[in-house]
């Protein structure tokens, strides 16, 4: 993954803040003891897709998931890595006006705490605790910006 601070400005620089209600994009450093969070936005842009965002290193690492997040083990989805987003986006819902980057309606589809269980250059393993997405998930990098997103098998006692 590229350096966080190098990629953060790409998204906010593409939008005219006088025309969109999107967050301004300030980077917030969370205290170490604070729980990290995730959000999945349902994004009705040119093509309906879902945006997976994980709070890592003070920003939201982001992937577009064209067919929706996997809710059951064995379902694999393409996840295309996009630019990092500021933490302000974690609660964002609204309409991004036409002719602005990402134009369309954005709704929070799921959100909650998450725990990063492991990370190297090609794999992220994490535990989500949302309303819809619960359990251990993986993102495996396989080509350029393309990742494979899937849910791990349920462990005994897991909901």
Residue pairs with C-beta under 8 A, 6 or more apart in sequence:
1 61
1 81
1 121
4 56
4 57
4 58
4 59
4 61
4 84
5 27
7 83
7 84
8 25
8 27
8 59
8 83
8 84
8 85
8 86
9 25
10 83
10 84
11 25
11 82
11 83
11 84
11 85
11 101
11 102
12 22
12 24
12 25
12 86
14 100
14 101
14 102
15 22
15 96
15 100
15 101
15 102
16 100
17 24
19 97
19 100
20 96
20 97
20 100
21 94
21 95
21 96
22 89
22 92
22 94
22 96
22 102
23 86
23 88
23 89
23 92
24 86
24 88
25 85
25 86
25 88
26 86
26 88
27 58
27 59
27 86
27 87
28 58
28 86
28 87
28 88
29 58
30 36
30 55
30 58
30 87
35 113
36 54
36 55
36 56
36 113
36 114
36 115
36 116
37 55
37 90
37 111
37 112
37 113
37 114
38 52
38 53
38 54
38 55
38 111
38 112
38 113
38 114
38 126
38 128
38 130
38 133
39 51
39 53
39 60
39 89
39 90
39 91
39 108
39 110
39 111
40 50
40 51
40 52
40 53
40 65
40 69
40 108
40 109
40 110
40 111
40 130
40 132
40 133
41 50
41 51
41 53
41 89
41 92
41 93
41 106
41 107
41 108
41 109
42 48
42 50
42 106
42 107
42 108
42 109
43 49
43 50
43 51
43 64
43 102
43 104
43 105
43 106
44 104
44 105
44 106
45 96
45 102
45 103
45 104
46 103
46 104
47 66
49 64
49 65
49 66
50 64
50 65
50 68
50 69
50 109
51 62
51 63
51 64
51 65
51 82
51 106
52 62
52 63
52 64
52 65
52 69
52 79
52 149
53 60
53 61
53 62
53 63
53 85
53 89
53 90
54 60
54 61
54 62
54 114
54 116
54 124
54 126
55 61
55 87
55 90
55 114
56 116
56 119
58 87
59 84
59 85
59 86
59 87
60 84
60 85
60 86
60 87
60 89
60 90
61 81
61 84
62 81
62 82
62 83
62 84
62 85
63 79
63 80
63 81
63 82
63 139
63 147
63 149
64 79
64 80
64 82
65 77
65 78
65 79
65 80
65 149
66 77
66 78
66 80
67 77
67 78
68 77
69 77
69 109
69 110
69 132
69 133
69 149
70 76
70 77
70 137
70 149
70 150
70 151
71 132
71 133
71 151
72 151
73 150
73 151
73 152
73 153
73 154
74 150
74 151
75 150
75 151
76 148
76 149
76 150
77 148
77 149
77 150
78 146
78 147
78 148
78 149
79 139
79 146
79 147
79 148
79 149
80 145
80 146
80 147
81 145
81 146
81 147
82 145
90 111
91 108
91 111
92 106
92 108
93 106
93 107
93 108
94 105
94 106
95 104
95 105
95 106
96 102
96 103
96 104
96 105
96 106
97 103
109 132
110 130
110 131
110 132
110 133
111 130
111 131
112 128
112 129
112 130
112 131
112 133
113 129
114 126
114 127
114 128
114 129
115 126
115 127
116 124
116 125
116 126
117 125
117 126
117 127
117 136
118 124
118 125
119 125
121 141
122 140
122 141
123 138
123 139
123 140
123 141
124 138
124 139
125 136
125 137
125 138
125 152
126 136
126 137
126 138
126 139
127 135
127 136
127 137
128 134
128 135
128 137
133 151
134 158
134 159
135 151
135 152
135 154
135 158
135 159
136 151
136 152
136 155
137 149
137 150
137 151
137 152
138 148
138 149
138 150
138 151
138 152
139 147
139 148
139 149
140 147
140 148
141 147
142 148
